[in-house]
Amino acid sequence: MYLNADDLTPLYMQVAEWLELEILNGSLQSNEKVYSQYQLAEMFNINPATAAKGLSLLAEQNLLYKKRGLGMFVAPQAKEKIRAKRIKENLQQLVLQLVAEAKRLQLSQAELIAMIKNVDLPKEE
C-alpha cells in the first residue's frame, strides 16, 4: 500500500480517504478497532503524526470514536454517513458535469438516460 506523495491532496487526507474506503468496502465494520497511528505510519511509510491527523479528521466527522487506552474504532453508521457524503459531494458533482456536457453535445434527456442504463454496474457480492 502506498500514498501518492505527488498528489496535491495532503497525506493525512489520503490516509483518511483510504480508511473511508476500508469502511465502505466492509474491511472495517462498525465498532471495530481501526489501525493505530503507528500501524498506519508503518503501512504507508509516513510520520505517525501525519497518520494521527488522518485519524483525527475522521473522528471530527464522527466516523471514528476513541476508547481511552484502546484506540480508535469505527463509529456506528459510519458506512452510511460516508456513503451519503460521497453521494452528495462526489456523485452530485459528476452528474452536474455529465448533464452540462450532454447539453453542450445537444444530447436529449432520454438519450442520456439510455446511455446510463446501458452501463453495467459491478454486481454486488
C-alpha positions in Angstrom: 0.0 0.0 0.0 1.2 3.5 -0.7 0.1 7.1 -0.7 0.7 9.4 -3.6 3.3 12.0 -2.5 3.0 13.7 -5.8 -0.8 14.2 -5.3 -1.8 17.7 -4.3 -4.1 16.1 -1.6 -2.2 16.2 1.8 -1.0 12.8 3.0 -3.2 12.9 6.1 -6.3 13.4 3.9 -5.2 10.4 1.8 -4.9 8.3 4.9 -8.5 9.4 5.9 -9.7 8.6 2.3 -8.1 5.2 2.5 -9.8 4.4 5.8 -13.1 5.6 4.4 -12.7 3.2 1.5 -11.9 0.4 4.0 -15.1 1.2 5.8 -17.1 1.4 2.6 -15.8 -1.9 1.3 -16.6 -3.7 4.6 -13.0 -4.3 5.6 -13.6 -2.3 8.7 -17.0 -2.8 10.4 -19.0 -0.7 12.9 -17.4 -0.7 16.4 -14.3 -2.5 15.0 -10.9 -1.2 16.1 -9.0 0.7 13.3 -5.3 0.8 12.7 -3.3 2.8 15.2 -1.3 5.9 14.0 1.8 3.8 14.3 0.4 0.9 12.2 -0.7 3.4 9.6 2.7 5.2 9.6 4.4 1.9 9.1 2.0 0.7 6.4 2.3 4.0 4.4 5.9 4.9 5.4 4.8 8.3 6.8 5.2 10.2 10.0 3.0 8.9 12.9 1.8 12.5 13.4 0.5 12.6 9.8 -1.3 9.3 10.3 -2.8 10.7 13.6 -4.1 13.7 11.8 -5.9 11.5 9.3 -7.5 9.6 12.2 -8.4 12.8 13.9 -10.1 14.1 10.7 -12.4 11.1 10.7 -13.1 11.4 14.4 -14.1 15.1 13.9 -16.5 13.9 11.2 -17.9 11.3 13.8 -16.8 8.4 11.6 -14.4 7.1 14.3 -14.6 7.3 18.0 -11.9 6.9 20.7 -11.9 4.5 23.5 -9.5 5.7 26.1 -6.4 3.4 26.3 -7.7 1.2 23.5 -7.6 3.3 20.4 -9.9 4.4 17.6 -13.0 2.5 16.5 -15.4 2.7 13.6 -18.5 4.6 14.6 -21.9 3.1 14.3 -23.5 4.2 11.0 -20.0 5.3 9.6 -20.6 3.4 6.4 -23.9 5.1 5.8 -22.5 8.5 6.6 -19.6 8.0 4.2 -21.9 6.8 1.5 -24.3 9.8 2.0 -21.4 12.2 2.0 -19.9 10.8 -1.2 -23.2 10.8 -3.0 -23.6 14.5 -2.1 -20.1 15.6 -2.7 -18.8 13.3 -5.5 -21.7 11.9 -7.4 -23.7 15.1 -7.4 -20.7 17.0 -8.9 -20.2 14.3 -11.5 -23.8 14.3 -12.5 -23.8 18.1 -12.9 -20.7 17.8 -15.2 -22.3 15.0 -17.1 -25.5 16.9 -17.7 -23.6 20.0 -18.7 -21.6 18.0 -21.3 -24.8 16.4 -22.6 -26.3 19.8 -23.1 -23.2 21.0 -24.9 -23.5 18.0 -27.2 -27.2 18.5 -27.6 -28.0 15.1 -26.2 -31.6 14.7 -25.1 -32.5 13.6 -21.6 -33.8 10.3 -23.0 -30.6 9.7 -24.8 -28.5 10.4 -21.7 -30.7 8.2 -19.5 -30.4 5.4 -22.1 -26.6 5.7 -22.1 -26.6 5.5 -18.3 -28.9 2.5 -18.3 -26.6 0.7 -20.7 -23.6 0.9 -18.4 -23.1 -2.3 -16.5 -22.6 -1.7 -12.8 -20.5 -4.2 -10.9 -22.5 -6.9 -9.3 -22.9 -6.9 -5.5 -21.4 -9.9 -3.7 
